[in-house]
Amino acid sequence: MSLHLGKRRSALAALTLASALVSLPTTVSASPSPLGLGFERGFAAPPLDARPKTRYWWPCAEIDPNSIDAEIKQIADRGFGSVEIQCMLAFDPVKNGWGSASLTDRMERAAQAGRKYGIDIDFTVGPSWPLVVPGLTPDSPEAAQELAYGRSVVAGGTAYSGPVPAAPAPTAGVTKQKLVAVLAVECAGSCTMAKPVKLKRDSLVDLTGTVRDASLSWTAPNGGEWLLLGYWQRGTGQASVSRQSVSGSPSYVVDHFSTRGATAATRYWDDHVLSPRLRDLVKRTGGDLFEDSLELDANLHWTSGLLDRFQDLRGYSLRENLPVLSIDRIHRQYTSATPADTPDFEFDDGSGARIRDDYYRTLTDLYIGEHVGPLKKWANALGLRYRAQPYGTTIDTARIDLSVDVPETESLGAQDDYSEEPFFWTAGGAVHLSGKKLFSLECCAVYNSAYAQTWPQMLRHFNTAFTHGVNQIVLHGVAAGHVPGMAWPGFSPFTMQGGNGFSEAWGPRQPTWDDTGKITGWVSRMQYLLRQGRPSVDLAVYRQSYGRDVRIQDGAKGFTLDYVGPTDLAQVSVRDGRLAPDGPAYRALILDHQPTMQVETARKLLEFTQRGLPIIIVGEPPARTPGANRAAAQDAELGRIMRLLLARPSVRRIAGQNELAPALAGLKVRAAAESSVPGLVTVRRARTGGDLYYVYNPTASPVSTSLSLEGAGSPYKLDAWTGKISPVGQYQAARSRTVVPVGLAPGQSTVLALGRDISRHATATTGGEIVSDGKGIRLRSSTAGSYTVTLDNGRPVQVDVPSVGVPQELAEWKLTVDDWRQGPAGDRETVRHELGLHGLKPWKELPGLADVSGTGVYTTTATLSDLDGAYLDLGDVIDTFQVTVNGRVLPAPDQVVRRLDLTGYVRPGSNTITVRVATPLRNRLRVTPGFPLQAEQPRQSYGLLGPVKIIPYREVPIQE
């Protein structure tokens, strides 16, 4: 249990929460429980802390105070477990910005509503992002600092007399700067050659002590060209992404590498944000203190006292090594620069990369100790967890994730069909090895998809995240629905400049809002499953990098893997050939073209092999240590250890990824889940009551395969849409593995569990599908005929399936559309359209519906003969849908597969079938005044597109 859950809920709140559950059934398997009764109950109705969170976008205190209670109730009613209040901007920042009395009042109301409706209220550490504090100026010592340099070329033998070379002009508002160093160094060639300019390290002269009144006089030694370099510390002048619209006082980004910055933020909370009532509510309610991504903007990150701290931590002086730190735009906000880019200067002895490693390592140390530490301590004292996205350029994100309470990553894309950036998942190993229970994801912002994102697209984001160890989703997000003076669809921080931007503004403004409970129910169950037991991961891939580079293990398809670093490995051991045996229990460790390694880490690897851990080195082994202190001695020791490592019997060295799979097989390393065909990805959770296997098809094609799962026991299918747990009727068991047939549509996922053995199952069939209720098995088929079913005792059984009705395509429909649009008064109005359809088409091709968004109800009738059951295959549907048959609403349908079992809902004779579809808002906003950027986008296809078919089937009991 998290540190705050046990103390916040009165009995009344608990009852309110229970009554607010949406689409969370209470059906569990019959006793005796095959997976554990408590587990099955938790899966059917997940606890509060298993539910997804959502960001709650506020225009700070401009939100209607009287709407907060109702909006939080709506969010809770849709199955969310937490709201994260984000004060993004204020139209009147003096009256309603960060630190204002009116904002504190709104925060109190939100915290009270959270207690009332039984959900967490999370707060951001400051308004917008990155972290800013009102009252700071660009020159404040608590504000973010940078190092910038100026240069002058001096010919050998000539004198220089004048001001210290000045750095380029600072950001507007920065008026002070402090001289850090003046260095003179001879260039190995021309000082104006293309980067990197080579510098003779032995020639370097520190002239800092000769400066008088910002000027100096110096004569260059004879010969060659010399550079005179002046290094200046100054404020970055960076504001939040919302600029100065967040507070009545100017607000600037704090120094993230000094306690001064963190203390300024917490002091402001104590003095201006936390009223006695709000403080008491926060302690009672709990939740998270959240800090968004580390989107800092500087020439080079700096902080006062960095030279001294570097000397203490790295054991040598940084001052004389400043020239090799600079890489163009390396610390600029949203930069594409990486540590592998060409620096401005390099020393002729090749030490530059080592020095930069030490600089980046020091920044990471300072960020953890000076920023994360104080904020976490302050948050915990309030009963809050500190949740953060500590990713940025030239810091070790995975190591920082070890220091926060809840590490969070982000899915941020430019396309609706999500293509992952591997860097965002590299912290999974650190999370698993640290024993942290949560790995959070801010999901799923896509540029230019405001009011166009569909829930199937969102589900792809969720599933991709789950495959990388994420087990907490935070939506990006729900927007405040009631802001005075704003016309429908209302306030959204990313659509204020022309109506398009990052997605998404969820909430009652969206026609799909009534279906959101189905999605959150599915997410809640998935997150509940992915927090059970412990992670079990096949491979560990060593990665030590301060950039975003990730080496993809194409040769290990079918294996699960984590990226791990030196800090992770320092605390773990090997037993029975498994790395971290009480945690992920990795079966092998891979080093893939890893150029550097600390001596201490190499010693650990040698120790691991002595205990039987397989290690595969792809390409050259690490040849140098990452730091510059005692480099020659450290490199020699690393080389000695690597030679010993390569001689170990459990170590293999291969040339490339094409040799990885054979090398793993040669070391007898198998994946926990093996598929007979490629395409599927899996996640395993090891638990006492039976292991869980999450299976996902990320491809664009259906995948049908036999999945060999490590572990014994009967397999069960866990339906996260309905909460139902069903025995798998057909599988094979041999040699501590269970082989299960699996078929998944594109984008579909499922969960299999290994539990208590059932009395009988089939191992093969010549046709149809084997279904089980735990008491007996049946053959289900949509085609009549004679089939042979092989039972688990090896006995073949002939099963005769009688005649089955032919599939019917349903083409005649009555369509009633409620068209959501902006009314004359600026509020939402609804206009109804009614059409008769002879064949299904997207709304944009139907008369009067080309620019319509909203909800549509499709109604038809189907005449059926006597049957055992039938499937309803809806074909394509955009966006969410709900099916009603003969007046009865079917359980929450899979929004990806769109195939429903009608058994128990249809009857012989006439049947009325209704499909309600809800859409995004883009098509309507394209023609709504004030949304010119939406008008530039093409129309989306909405509605029930089909083809819609009813497919009857027969079920025949299989007699032994």
Secondary structure by P-SEA (a helix, b strand, c coil): ccccccccccaaaaaaaaaaccccccccccccccccaaaaaaaaccccccbbbbbbbbccccccccaaaaaaaaaaaacccbbbbbccccccccccccccaaaaaaaaaaaaaaaaabbbbbbccccccccccccccccccccbbbbbbbbbbbcccccccccccccccccccccbbbbcbbbbbbbcccccccccccccccccccccccccccccccccccccbbbbbbbbbbbccccccccccccccbbbbcccccaaaaaaaaaaaacccccaaaaaaaaabbbbbccccccccccbbbccaaaaaaaaacccccccccccccccccccccccccccccccccccccaaaaaaaaaaaaaaaaaaaccaaaaaaaaaaacbbbbbcccccccaaaaaaaaccbbbbbbcccccccccccccccaaaaaaaaccccccccccccccccccccaaaaaaaaaaaaaacccbbbccccccccccccccccccccccccccccccccccccccccaaaaaaaaaaaaaaaaaccbbbbcbbbbbbccccbbbbccccccbbbbbbccccccccccccccccccccccccccccccccccaaaaaaaaaaaaabbbbbbccccccccccccaaaaaaaaaaaaaaaaaacccbbbbccccaaaaaaaaaccccccccccccccbbbbbcccbbbbbbbbccccccbbbbbbccccbbbbbccccccccccccccccccbbbbbbbbcccccbbbbbccccccccccccbbbbbbcccbbbbbbccbbbbbbbccccbbbbbbbcccccbbbbcbbbbbbbbbbbcccccbbbbbbbbbbcccccccccccccccbbbbbbbbbbbbccccbbbbbbcccccccccccccccccccccccccccccccccccbbbbbbbbbbccccccccccccccccccccccccccccbbbbbbbbbbbcc
